[in-house]
Amino acid sequence: NNNSDDGINSMMPFTTVENPTTTSTGPKVGSILRLSDVPVRKTSHTDQSGQPIIKQQFIEAFAVPNFVGVSMATFKPGQVLMPPHQHDSLHEFFYVVEGKGRFHHNGQEHELSPGTFMHTAPLEPHGFWVPSEHEEDLKMLVCGVTVGEKKDAN
């Protein structure tokens, strides 16, 4: 599957739950992937100017039950994912791999730099931004787990 949308490749390197090679416990086999081999595509989030936040998806959402996948999200300098948003049933986990930025969590701002780990529980407002004067992208490893009713995975 190699569909292109606005120049962003949407090839999916991992099987999804609908694929016959999966079971109710997830894929029958694991995978080993290099970031450089995983296509870049849009996330469901856009910045303040309507530009998508991009990601490289290692494991598709719900390929493993209740697990919303694993991806490397990239924020460009000047990108703002605000005002804060929240998820009804999603625990979200972020780990900063490179770059610097800001994280809004429950009404407080936090500096982000490599090695920073963040967890947001369901209904906790959160948002990110990279000040425009920064020269490098903010890259974060992102994953999450849904609890209760699966209301959203965005």
DSSP file (Angstrom, degrees, kcal/mol; ACC not computed):
  #  RESIDUE AA STRUCTURE BP1 BP2  ACC     N-H-->O    O-->H-N    N-H-->O    O-->H-N    TCO  KAPPA ALPHA  PHI   PSI    X-CA   Y-CA   Z-CA
    1    1 A N              0   0    0      0, 0.0    11,-0.5     0, 0.0     2,-0.3   0.000 360.0 360.0 360.0 108.2    0.0    0.0    0.0
    2    2 A N        +     0   0    0      9,-0.2     2,-0.4     7,-0.1     9,-0.1  -0.668 360.0 163.3-132.2  77.1    1.8    3.1   -1.2
    3    3 A N        -     0   0    0     -2,-0.3     7,-2.1     2,-0.0     2,-0.5  -0.769  23.8-149.3 -96.8 140.7   -0.6    6.0   -1.4
    4    4 A S  E     +A    9   0A   0     -2,-0.4     2,-0.4     5,-0.2     5,-0.2  -0.927  14.9 179.6-113.0 134.3    0.7    9.6   -1.6
    5    5 A D  E >  S-A    8   0A   0      3,-1.7     3,-1.7    -2,-0.5    37,-0.1  -0.951  76.4 -21.6-134.4 112.5   -1.1   12.5   -0.1
    6    6 A D  T 3  S-     0   0    0     -2,-0.4     3,-0.1     1,-0.3    -1,-0.1   0.836 124.4 -56.6  56.3  34.6    0.4   16.0   -0.4
    7    7 A G  T 3  S+     0   0    0      1,-0.2     2,-0.6    34,-0.0    -1,-0.3   0.502 110.8 121.0  79.7   2.8    3.8   14.4   -0.9
    8    8 A I  E <   -A    5   0A   0     -3,-1.7    -3,-1.7    31,-0.1    -1,-0.2  -0.904  62.6-130.2-104.9 122.7    3.7   12.5    2.4
    9    9 A N  E     -A    4   0A   0     -2,-0.6    -5,-0.2    31,-0.3    -7,-0.1  -0.447  18.3-170.1 -70.3 135.7    4.0    8.7    1.9
   10   10 A S        +     0   0    0     -7,-2.1    -1,-0.1    -2,-0.2    -6,-0.1   0.070  31.6 143.5-116.2  24.4    1.3    6.7    3.7
   11   11 A M        -     0   0    0     29,-0.2    -9,-0.2    -8,-0.1    -2,-0.0  -0.412  44.6-139.6 -62.0 137.5    2.8    3.2    3.3
   12   12 A M        -     0   0    0    -11,-0.5     4,-0.1     1,-0.1    -1,-0.1  -0.900  15.3-169.9-106.1 114.5    2.1    1.1    6.4
   13   13 A P        +     0   0    0      0, 0.0     2,-0.4     0, 0.0    -1,-0.1   0.485  67.9  59.9 -81.8  -1.4    5.1   -1.0    7.4
   14   14 A F  S    S-     0   0    0     43,-0.1    45,-0.1    17,-0.0    17,-0.0  -0.944  88.3-105.1-130.5 146.3    3.2   -3.0   10.1
   15   15 A T        -     0   0    0     -2,-0.4    45,-0.3     6,-0.1     2,-0.2  -0.342  34.1-139.7 -68.5 150.7    0.1   -5.3    9.9
   16   16 A T    >   -     0   0    0     -4,-0.1     3,-1.6    43,-0.1     5,-0.2  -0.589  28.5 -98.2-106.4 171.4   -3.1   -4.0   11.2
   17   17 A V  T 3  S+     0   0    0     44,-0.3     5,-0.2     1,-0.3     9,-0.1   0.800 121.7  57.5 -61.5 -29.7   -5.8   -5.7   13.2
   18   18 A E  T 3  S+     0   0    0      3,-0.1    -1,-0.3     2,-0.0    45,-0.0   0.661  83.7 104.4 -75.0 -14.6   -7.9   -6.3   10.1
   19   19 A N  S X  S-     0   0    0     -3,-1.6     3,-1.7     1,-0.1    -4,-0.0  -0.448  77.8-130.3 -69.3 136.0   -5.0   -8.2    8.4
   20   20 A P  T 3  S+     0   0    0      0, 0.0    -1,-0.1     0, 0.0    -3,-0.1   0.623 102.9  70.9 -64.8 -10.4   -5.5  -12.0    8.4
   21   21 A T  T 3  S+     0   0    0     -5,-0.2     7,-1.7     2,-0.0     2,-0.3   0.331  89.9  79.6 -86.9   9.7   -2.0  -12.4    9.9
   22   22 A T  E <   -B   27   0B   0     -3,-1.7     2,-0.2     5,-0.2    42,-0.1  -0.723  61.1-159.3-112.0 164.7   -3.2  -11.1   13.2
   23   23 A T  E >   -B   26   0B   0      3,-2.2     3,-1.9    -2,-0.3    -4,-0.1  -0.703  45.8 -85.2-127.2-178.4   -5.1  -12.6   16.1
   24   24 A S  T 3  S+     0   0    0      1,-0.3    -7,-0.0    -2,-0.2    -2,-0.0   0.658 130.7  52.8 -66.3 -13.0   -7.1  -11.1   19.0
   25   25 A T  T 3  S-     0   0    0      1,-0.4    -1,-0.3    39,-0.1    38,-0.0   0.359 122.9 -97.6-100.7   4.5   -3.8  -10.7   20.8
   26   26 A G  E <  S-B   23   0B   0     -3,-1.9    -3,-2.2    38,-0.1    -1,-0.4  -0.647  73.1  -4.9 113.2-170.9   -2.2   -8.8   18.0
   27   27 A P  E     -B   22   0B   0      0, 0.0    -5,-0.2     0, 0.0   -10,-0.0  -0.184  56.1-133.5 -58.2 149.1    0.2   -9.8   15.2
   28   28 A K  S    S+     0   0    0     -7,-1.7     2,-0.3     1,-0.1    -6,-0.1   0.687  90.9  35.5 -76.9 -19.1    1.5  -13.4   15.1
   29   29 A V  S    S-     0   0    0     -8,-0.2    -1,-0.1     1,-0.0     2,-0.0  -0.959  78.5-130.9-133.9 152.6    5.0  -12.1   14.5
   30   30 A G        -     0   0    0     -2,-0.3     2,-0.3     1,-0.0    -2,-0.1  -0.049  23.0-133.6 -85.1-166.6    7.0   -9.1   15.7
   31   31 A S        -     0   0    0      2,-0.0     2,-0.4   -17,-0.0   -17,-0.0  -0.988   9.8-149.6-150.8 157.0    9.1   -6.7   13.6
   32   32 A I        +     0   0    0     -2,-0.3     2,-0.3     2,-0.0    -2,-0.0  -0.989  29.4 173.9-128.6 120.1   12.4   -5.0   13.4
   33   33 A L        -     0   0    0     -2,-0.4     2,-0.4     5,-0.0     3,-0.0  -0.944  26.9-140.2-130.4 148.0   12.4   -1.6   11.7
   34   34 A R    >>  -     0   0    0     -2,-0.3     3,-1.9     1,-0.1     4,-0.6  -0.882  23.3-129.3-101.8 139.4   14.9    1.2   11.2
   35   35 A L  G >4 S+     0   0    0     -2,-0.4     3,-1.4     1,-0.3    -1,-0.1   0.880 109.0  60.0 -53.8 -39.5   13.5    4.7   11.5
   36   36 A S  G 34 S+     0   0    0      1,-0.3    -1,-0.3    -3,-0.0    -3,-0.0   0.701 104.9  49.9 -64.9 -18.0   15.1    5.6    8.1
   37   37 A D  G <4 S+     0   0    0     -3,-1.9    -1,-0.3     2,-0.1    -2,-0.2   0.504  89.8  92.9 -96.1  -6.0   12.9    2.9    6.5
   38   38 A V  S << S-     0   0    0     -3,-1.4    20,-0.1    -4,-0.6   -26,-0.1  -0.792  79.9-121.9 -93.9 122.5    9.6    4.0    8.0
   39   39 A P        -     0   0    0      0, 0.0    18,-0.5     0, 0.0     2,-0.4  -0.199  20.4-118.3 -63.7 151.8    7.7    6.4    5.7
   40   40 A V  E     +C   56   0C   0     16,-0.1   -31,-0.3    14,-0.1     2,-0.3  -0.724  43.1 160.6 -87.8 137.1    6.7    9.9    6.9
   41   41 A R  E     -C   55   0C   0     14,-2.6    14,-2.8    -2,-0.4     2,-0.1  -0.946  39.9 -82.7-149.7 171.5    3.0   10.6    7.1
   42   42 A K  E     -C   54   0C   0     -2,-0.3    12,-0.2    12,-0.2     2,-0.1  -0.432  33.6-141.1 -76.4 147.9    0.5   13.0    8.7
   43   43 A T  E     -     0   0C   0     10,-2.7    -1,-0.1     2,-0.4   111,-0.1  -0.404  32.9-103.8 -89.2-179.8   -0.8   12.6   12.2
   44   44 A S  E    S+     0   0C   0     -2,-0.1     2,-0.3   110,-0.1   110,-0.1   0.536  99.9  84.7 -80.7  -6.3   -4.4   13.4   13.1
   45   45 A H  E     -     0   0C   0      8,-0.2     8,-2.3   109,-0.0    -2,-0.4  -0.750  59.9-166.4 -99.7 143.9   -3.2   16.6   14.7
   46   46 A T  E     -C   52   0C   0     -2,-0.3     5,-0.1     6,-0.3    -2,-0.0  -0.898  20.0-118.6-122.1 156.9   -2.5   19.9   12.9
   47   47 A D    >   -     0   0    0      4,-3.4     3,-1.9    -2,-0.3    34,-0.2  -0.154  45.5 -81.5 -83.2-175.1   -0.7   23.0   14.1
   48   48 A Q  T 3  S+     0   0    0     32,-1.2    33,-0.1     1,-0.3    -1,-0.1   0.705 130.9  49.1 -63.2 -21.1   -2.1   26.5   14.5
   49   49 A S  T 3  S-     0   0    0      2,-0.1    -1,-0.3    31,-0.1    30,-0.0   0.345 122.1-102.3-100.5   6.6   -1.7   27.2   10.8
   50   50 A G  S <  S+     0   0    0     -3,-1.9    -2,-0.1     1,-0.3     0, 0.0   0.452  76.8 137.5  90.2   0.6   -3.3   24.0    9.7
   51   51 A Q        -     0   0    0      1,-0.1    -4,-3.4    -5,-0.1    -1,-0.3  -0.616  56.2-113.6 -80.4 138.5   -0.1   22.2    8.8
   52   52 A P  E     -C   46   0C   0      0, 0.0     2,-0.4     0, 0.0    -6,-0.3  -0.404  15.6-124.8 -72.4 145.9    0.0   18.5   10.0
   53   53 A I  E     -     0   0C   0     -8,-2.3   -10,-2.7    -2,-0.1     2,-0.2  -0.736  38.9-137.2 -76.3 138.4    2.3   17.3   12.7
   54   54 A I  E     +CD  42  74C   0     20,-1.2    20,-2.6    -2,-0.4     2,-0.3  -0.643  25.2 178.9-104.3 160.9    4.2   14.4   11.0
   55   55 A K  E     -CD  41  73C   0    -14,-2.8   -14,-2.6    18,-0.2     2,-0.5  -0.965  30.0-135.2-150.0 164.3    5.1   11.0   12.2
   56   56 A Q  E     -CD  40  72C   0     16,-1.4    16,-2.2    -2,-0.3     2,-0.7  -0.983  31.4-144.9-122.3 115.0    6.8    7.7   11.3
   57   57 A Q  E     + D   0  71C   0    -18,-0.5    14,-0.3    -2,-0.5     3,-0.2  -0.724  23.9 175.5 -92.3 113.6    4.6    4.9   12.5
   58   58 A F  E    S+     0   0C   0     12,-2.6     2,-0.4    -2,-0.7    13,-0.2   0.910  78.8  19.4 -79.1 -46.1    6.4    1.8   13.8
   59   59 A I  E    S- D   0  70C   0     11,-1.6    11,-1.3     9,-0.1    -1,-0.3  -0.995  88.6-120.8-128.8 127.0    3.3   -0.1   15.0
   60   60 A E    >   -     0   0    0     -2,-0.4     3,-1.8   -45,-0.3     4,-0.4  -0.243  40.8 -85.2 -65.9 152.2   -0.2    0.8   13.8
   61   61 A A  T 3  S+     0   0    0      7,-0.3   -44,-0.3     1,-0.3     7,-0.3  -0.360 111.4   2.2 -57.8 130.8   -2.9    1.9   16.2
   62   62 A F  T 3  S+     0   0    0      5,-2.8    -1,-0.3     2,-0.3     6,-0.1   0.568  85.1 125.2  65.1  14.4   -4.7   -1.1   17.6
   63   63 A A  S <  S+     0   0    0     -3,-1.8    -2,-0.1     4,-0.3    -1,-0.1   0.855  86.9  39.4 -61.6 -33.2   -2.5   -3.7   15.9
   64   64 A V  S >  S-     0   0    0      3,-0.5     3,-2.3    -4,-0.4    -2,-0.3  -0.980 119.6 -95.3-111.3 127.1   -2.1   -4.8   19.5
   65   65 A P  T 3  S-     0   0    0      0, 0.0     3,-0.1     0, 0.0    -2,-0.1  -0.108 103.5  -0.9 -50.0 134.2   -5.4   -4.5   21.4
   66   66 A N  T 3  S+     0   0    0      1,-0.2    80,-2.9    -4,-0.1     2,-0.6   0.374 104.9 114.6  68.4  -0.8   -5.8   -1.3   23.4
   67   67 A F  E <   - E   0 145C   0     -3,-2.3    -5,-2.8    78,-0.2    -3,-0.5  -0.880  57.0-154.4-103.1 123.0   -2.3   -0.1   22.2
   68   68 A V  E     -     0   0C   0     76,-2.6    -7,-0.3    -2,-0.6    77,-0.1   0.129  46.9-108.4 -88.7  24.5   -2.4    3.0   20.0
   69   69 A G  E     -     0   0C   0     75,-0.3    75,-0.7    -9,-0.3     2,-0.4  -0.156  28.9 -84.2  87.7-178.9    0.8    2.1   18.3
   70   70 A V  E     +DE  59 143C   0    -11,-1.3   -12,-2.6    73,-0.2   -11,-1.6  -1.000  48.8 161.3-132.3 130.6    4.4    3.5   18.4
   71   71 A S  E     -DE  57 142C   0     71,-2.5    71,-3.3    -2,-0.4     2,-0.7  -0.963  40.1-123.9-145.1 163.1    5.5    6.4   16.3
   72   72 A M  E     -DE  56 141C   0    -16,-2.2   -16,-1.4    -2,-0.3     2,-0.3  -0.949  33.6-158.4-106.2 110.4    8.2    9.1   16.1
   73   73 A A  E     -DE  55 140C   0     67,-3.0    67,-2.4    -2,-0.7     2,-0.4  -0.699   2.4-157.0 -92.0 142.8    6.5   12.5   16.0
   74   74 A T  E     -DE  54 139C   0    -20,-2.6   -20,-1.2    -2,-0.3     2,-0.5  -0.981   8.0-170.1-125.5 125.7    8.2   15.5   14.5
   75   75 A F  E     - E   0 138C   0     63,-2.6    63,-2.7    -2,-0.4     3,-0.1  -0.962  17.6-143.0-110.5 127.8    7.5   19.1   15.3
   76   76 A K    >   -     0   0    0     -2,-0.5     3,-2.6    61,-0.2    54,-0.3  -0.519  38.8 -79.7 -83.4 154.6    9.2   21.8   13.2
   77   77 A P  T 3  S+     0   0    0      0, 0.0    55,-0.2     0, 0.0    -1,-0.1  -0.327 122.1  23.0 -53.4 132.6   10.4   25.1   14.6
   78   78 A G  T 3  S+     0   0    0     52,-2.4     2,-0.3     1,-0.3    54,-0.2   0.245  89.8 132.8  91.6 -12.4    7.4   27.4   15.0
   79   79 A Q    <   -     0   0    0     -3,-2.6    51,-2.4    52,-0.2     2,-0.4  -0.553  35.0-169.9 -76.4 137.3    4.8   24.5   15.1
   80   80 A V  E     -H  129   0D   0     -2,-0.3   -32,-1.2    49,-0.2     2,-0.7  -0.990  19.4-169.2-130.6 122.4    2.3   24.8   17.8
   81   81 A L  E     +H  128   0D   0     47,-3.4    47,-1.1    -2,-0.4     4,-0.2  -0.708  47.1 161.9-107.5  76.4   -0.2   22.1   18.8
   82   82 A M  E     +     0   0D   0     -2,-0.7    -2,-0.1    45,-0.2    45,-0.1  -0.933  34.5  61.6-143.0 156.8   -2.3   24.4   21.1
   83   83 A P  E    S-     0   0D   0      0, 0.0    45,-0.1     0, 0.0    43,-0.1   0.525  97.8 -98.0 -68.0 167.0   -4.8   25.1   22.6
   84   84 A P  E     -     0   0D   0      0, 0.0     2,-0.3     0, 0.0    43,-0.2  -0.178  42.6-162.0 -56.6 147.8   -4.3   22.0   24.8
   85   85 A H  E     -H  126   0D   0     41,-2.7    41,-2.6    -4,-0.2     2,-0.3  -0.764   1.3-156.4-122.1 171.4   -6.4   18.9   23.9
   86   86 A Q        -     0   0    0     -2,-0.3     2,-0.4    39,-0.2    35,-0.0  -0.952  11.0-131.2-145.9 165.0   -7.3   15.9   25.9
   87   87 A H        -     0   0    0     -2,-0.3    36,-2.9    34,-0.3    37,-0.2  -0.958   9.8-143.8-122.0 138.5   -8.4   12.3   25.3
   88   88 A D  S    S+     0   0    0     -2,-0.4    -1,-0.1    34,-0.2    61,-0.1   0.864  96.2   7.4 -68.4 -37.1  -11.3   10.5   27.0
   89   89 A S  S    S+     0   0    0     63,-0.2    58,-2.6    33,-0.1     2,-0.5   0.102 101.7 108.7-136.9  24.0   -9.8    7.1   27.4
   90   90 A L  E     -F  146   0C   0     56,-0.2     2,-0.6    -3,-0.1    -3,-0.2  -0.919  45.7-160.5-118.2 125.7   -6.1    7.4   26.4
   91   91 A H  E     -F  145   0C   0     54,-2.9    54,-2.2    -2,-0.5     2,-0.4  -0.900  26.3-162.6 -89.8 124.2   -2.9    7.2   28.4
   92   92 A E  E     -FG 144 120C   0     28,-2.5    28,-2.6    -2,-0.6     2,-0.4  -0.915   8.5-162.8-117.4 139.7   -0.3    8.8   26.2
   93   93 A F  E     -FG 143 119C   0     50,-3.3    50,-2.1    -2,-0.4     2,-0.4  -0.971   6.5-175.4-125.8 134.8    3.5    8.5   26.6
   94   94 A F  E     -FG 142 118C   0     24,-2.7    24,-2.8    -2,-0.4     2,-0.4  -0.983   7.4-173.2-131.4 139.0    6.1   10.7   25.1
   95   95 A Y  E     -FG 141 117C   0     46,-2.0    46,-2.8    -2,-0.4     2,-0.5  -0.977  24.3-132.4-133.5 120.9    9.9   10.5   25.1
   96   96 A V  E     +F  140   0C   0     20,-2.8    19,-2.6    -2,-0.4    44,-0.2  -0.600  27.2 173.3 -77.5 121.5   12.0   13.3   23.6
   97   97 A V  E     -     0   0C   0     42,-2.9     2,-0.3    -2,-0.5    43,-0.2   0.830  65.2  -7.3 -94.1 -42.9   14.7   11.9   21.4
   98   98 A E  E    S+F  139   0C   0     41,-1.5    41,-2.8    15,-0.1    -1,-0.4  -0.992 100.4  30.0-153.7 158.9   16.1   15.1   20.0
   99   99 A G        -     0   0    0     -2,-0.3     2,-0.3    39,-0.2    39,-0.2  -0.161  69.8 -94.0  85.9 178.2   15.5   18.8   19.9
  100  100 A K        +     0   0    0     36,-0.4     2,-0.3    13,-0.2    13,-0.2  -0.938  47.2 136.5-133.1 154.9   13.9   21.2   22.4
  101  101 A G  E     -I  112   0D   0     11,-1.4    11,-2.8    -2,-0.3     2,-0.3  -0.905  44.1 -85.3-169.8-163.3   10.4   22.5   22.9
  102  102 A R  E     -IJ 111 129D   0     27,-2.9    27,-1.8    -2,-0.3     2,-0.4  -0.942  24.3-157.8-129.0 148.4    7.6   23.2   25.3
  103  103 A F  E     -IJ 110 128D   0      7,-2.4     7,-2.2    -2,-0.3     2,-0.6  -0.995   4.9-155.4-129.7 125.3    4.9   21.0   26.8
  104  104 A H  E     +IJ 109 127D   0     23,-3.1    23,-1.8    -2,-0.4     2,-0.4  -0.905  23.7 169.1 -99.7 122.4    1.7   22.3   28.3
  105  105 A H  E >   -IJ 108 126D   0      3,-2.9     3,-1.6    -2,-0.6    21,-0.2  -0.956  64.3 -21.9-141.4 117.3    0.3   19.8   30.9
  106  106 A N  T 3  S-     0   0    0     19,-2.4    20,-0.1    -2,-0.4     3,-0.1   0.870 127.4 -47.4  51.9  42.7   -2.6   20.5   33.3
  107  107 A G  T 3  S+     0   0    0      1,-0.2     2,-0.3    18,-0.2    -1,-0.3   0.467 118.9 102.8  84.0   1.1   -2.1   24.3   33.1
  108  108 A Q  E <   -I  105   0D   0     -3,-1.6    -3,-2.9     2,-0.0     2,-0.4  -0.898  62.8-134.5-118.7 149.1    1.7   24.3   33.6
  109  109 A E  E     -I  104   0D   0     -2,-0.3     2,-0.4    -5,-0.2    -5,-0.2  -0.814  21.1-171.7-101.4 142.4    4.5   24.7   31.0
  110  110 A H  E     -I  103   0D   0     -7,-2.2    -7,-2.4    -2,-0.4     2,-0.3  -0.986  23.6-120.9-133.0 141.8    7.5   22.5   31.0
  111  111 A E  E     -I  102   0D   0     -2,-0.4     2,-0.4    -9,-0.2    -9,-0.2  -0.609  27.9-149.6 -76.7 139.6   10.8   22.7   29.0
  112  112 A L  E     +I  101   0D   0    -11,-2.8   -11,-1.4    -2,-0.3     3,-0.0  -0.928  27.3 150.3-113.8 138.6   11.4   19.7   26.8
  113  113 A S    >   -     0   0    0     -2,-0.4     3,-2.1   -13,-0.2   -17,-0.3  -0.954  56.8 -56.9-153.9 166.3   14.9   18.4   25.8
  114  114 A P  T 3  S+     0   0    0      0, 0.0   -17,-0.2     0, 0.0     3,-0.1  -0.181 123.7  29.3 -51.7 134.8   16.4   15.0   25.0
  115  115 A G  T 3  S+     0   0    0    -19,-2.6     2,-0.3     1,-0.3   -18,-0.1   0.283  85.5 133.5  97.3  -9.1   15.8   12.5   27.7
  116  116 A T    <   -     0   0    0     -3,-2.1   -20,-2.8   -20,-0.1     2,-0.4  -0.601  37.5-163.1 -77.7 132.5   12.5   14.1   28.9
  117  117 A F  E     -G   95   0C   0     -2,-0.3     2,-0.4   -22,-0.2   -22,-0.2  -0.939   6.9-174.0-114.2 138.4    9.6   11.6   29.5
  118  118 A M  E     -G   94   0C   0    -24,-2.8   -24,-2.7    -2,-0.4     2,-0.4  -0.984   8.3-170.0-132.6 144.0    6.0   12.7   29.7
  119  119 A H  E     -G   93   0C   0     -2,-0.4     2,-0.5   -26,-0.2   -26,-0.2  -1.000   3.2-168.0-130.3 130.4    2.8   10.8   30.6
  120  120 A T  E     -G   92   0C   0    -28,-2.6   -28,-2.5    -2,-0.4     3,-0.1  -0.980  11.0-150.0-117.4 132.9   -0.7   12.1   30.2
  121  121 A A    >   -     0   0    0     -2,-0.5     3,-1.9   -30,-0.2   -34,-0.3  -0.477  44.0 -66.4 -89.0 165.3   -3.7   10.3   31.7
  122  122 A P  T 3  S+     0   0    0      0, 0.0   -34,-0.2     0, 0.0    -1,-0.2  -0.234 121.9  15.2 -52.6 141.4   -7.2   10.4   30.3
  123  123 A L  T 3  S+     0   0    0    -36,-2.9   -35,-0.1     1,-0.2   -37,-0.0   0.476  89.2 132.0  71.2   7.0   -8.8   13.9   30.4
  124  124 A E    <   -     0   0    0     -3,-1.9   -37,-0.2   -37,-0.2    -1,-0.2  -0.803  58.1-128.3 -88.5 119.2   -5.5   15.7   31.2
  125  125 A P        +     0   0    0      0, 0.0   -19,-2.4     0, 0.0     2,-0.3  -0.432  39.7 164.6 -66.2 135.6   -5.2   18.7   28.9
  126  126 A H  E     +HJ  85 105D   0    -41,-2.6   -41,-2.7   -21,-0.2     2,-0.3  -0.994  12.6 167.4-152.0 153.7   -1.8   18.8   27.0
  127  127 A G  E     - J   0 104D   0    -23,-1.8   -23,-3.1    -2,-0.3     2,-0.3  -0.975  16.2-144.7-160.6 163.5   -0.2   20.5   24.1
  128  128 A F  E     +HJ  81 103D   0    -47,-1.1   -47,-3.4    -2,-0.3     2,-0.3  -0.907  14.6 172.8-131.9 156.3    3.2   21.1   22.5
  129  129 A W  E     -HJ  80 102D   0    -27,-1.8   -27,-2.9    -2,-0.3   -49,-0.2  -0.958  22.8-145.7-160.1 154.6    5.1   23.7   20.7
  130  130 A V        -     0   0    0    -51,-2.4   -52,-2.4   -54,-0.3   -29,-0.1  -0.981  34.7-119.3-118.2 115.7    8.6   24.5   19.3
  131  131 A P    >   -     0   0    0      0, 0.0     3,-1.9     0, 0.0   -52,-0.2  -0.229  20.8-123.2 -54.5 142.4    9.5   28.2   19.5
  132  132 A S  T 3  S+     0   0    0      1,-0.3   -53,-0.0   -55,-0.2    -2,-0.0   0.742 108.0  64.7 -63.8 -23.2   10.2   29.6   16.1
  133  133 A E  T 3  S+     0   0    0    -55,-0.0    -1,-0.3     2,-0.0     2,-0.1   0.627  79.9 102.4 -76.8  -9.8   13.7   30.7   17.1
  134  134 A H    <   -     0   0    0     -3,-1.9    -4,-0.0     1,-0.1   -33,-0.0  -0.466  61.5-154.6 -70.5 145.8   14.7   27.1   17.6
  135  135 A E        +     0   0    0     -2,-0.1     2,-0.3     2,-0.1    -1,-0.1   0.613  67.2  57.1 -99.3 -13.8   16.8   25.7   14.8
  136  136 A E  S    S-     0   0    0    -36,-0.1   -36,-0.4   -60,-0.1    -2,-0.0  -0.858  83.2-103.7-122.8 156.8   16.1   22.0   15.1
  137  137 A D        -     0   0    0     -2,-0.3     2,-0.6   -38,-0.1   -61,-0.2  -0.303  29.0-124.5 -67.3 154.4   13.0   19.8   15.0
  138  138 A L  E     -E   75   0C   0    -63,-2.7   -63,-2.6   -39,-0.2     2,-0.5  -0.928  29.9-169.0 -98.3 121.1   11.6   18.3   18.2
  139  139 A K  E     +EF  74  98C   0    -41,-2.8   -42,-2.9    -2,-0.6   -41,-1.5  -0.960   7.1 178.2-117.9 127.8   11.4   14.5   17.8
  140  140 A M  E     -EF  73  96C   0    -67,-2.4   -67,-3.0    -2,-0.5     2,-0.5  -0.984  29.9-131.0-130.7 137.8    9.5   12.4   20.3
  141  141 A L  E     -EF  72  95C   0    -46,-2.8   -46,-2.0    -2,-0.4     2,-0.4  -0.758  36.9-168.1 -79.7 129.4    8.7    8.7   20.5
  142  142 A V  E     +EF  71  94C   0    -71,-3.3   -71,-2.5    -2,-0.5     2,-0.3  -0.967  19.2 149.2-128.4 136.3    5.0    8.4   21.2
  143  143 A C  E     -EF  70  93C   0    -50,-2.1   -50,-3.3    -2,-0.4     2,-0.3  -0.948  14.8-174.2-151.8 172.1    2.8    5.5   22.2
  144  144 A G  E     - F   0  92C   0    -75,-0.7   -76,-2.6    -2,-0.3     2,-0.4  -0.993  17.4-140.2-165.9 164.4   -0.4    5.1   24.2
  145  145 A V  E     -EF  67  91C   0    -54,-2.2   -54,-2.9    -2,-0.3     2,-0.3  -1.000  18.8-138.6-134.4 132.1   -2.9    2.7   25.8
  146  146 A T  E     - F   0  90C   0    -80,-2.9     2,-0.3    -2,-0.4   -56,-0.2  -0.662  17.4-165.5 -89.4 148.6   -6.7    3.0   25.8
  147  147 A V        -     0   0    0    -58,-2.6   -81,-0.0    -2,-0.3     2,-0.0  -0.944  54.7  -7.9-128.9 152.0   -8.6    2.1   28.9
  148  148 A G  S    S+     0   0    0     -2,-0.3     2,-0.2     2,-0.1   -59,-0.1  -0.355 124.6   8.5  64.2-143.3  -12.4    1.6   29.3
  149  149 A E  S    S-     0   0    0      1,-0.1     2,-1.3   -61,-0.1    -2,-0.3  -0.518  80.1-122.2 -70.1 133.7  -14.4    2.4   26.2
  150  150 A K        +     0   0    0     -2,-0.2     3,-0.1     1,-0.2    -1,-0.1  -0.654  49.8 154.3 -77.3  95.2  -12.2    3.2   23.2
  151  151 A K        -     0   0    0     -2,-1.3     2,-0.3     1,-0.3    -1,-0.2   0.764  63.3  -7.9 -94.7 -29.7  -13.5    6.7   22.4
  152  152 A D        -     0   0    0     -3,-0.2    -1,-0.3     1,-0.1   -63,-0.2  -0.988  36.1-171.3-162.8 157.5  -10.4    8.0   20.6
  153  153 A A              0   0    0     -2,-0.3    -1,-0.1    -3,-0.1   -66,-0.0   0.156 360.0 360.0-133.6  14.4   -6.8    7.3   19.8
  154  154 A N              0   0    0   -110,-0.1  -110,-0.1  -111,-0.1   -67,-0.0   0.459 360.0 360.0 -82.5 360.0   -5.8   10.6   18.3
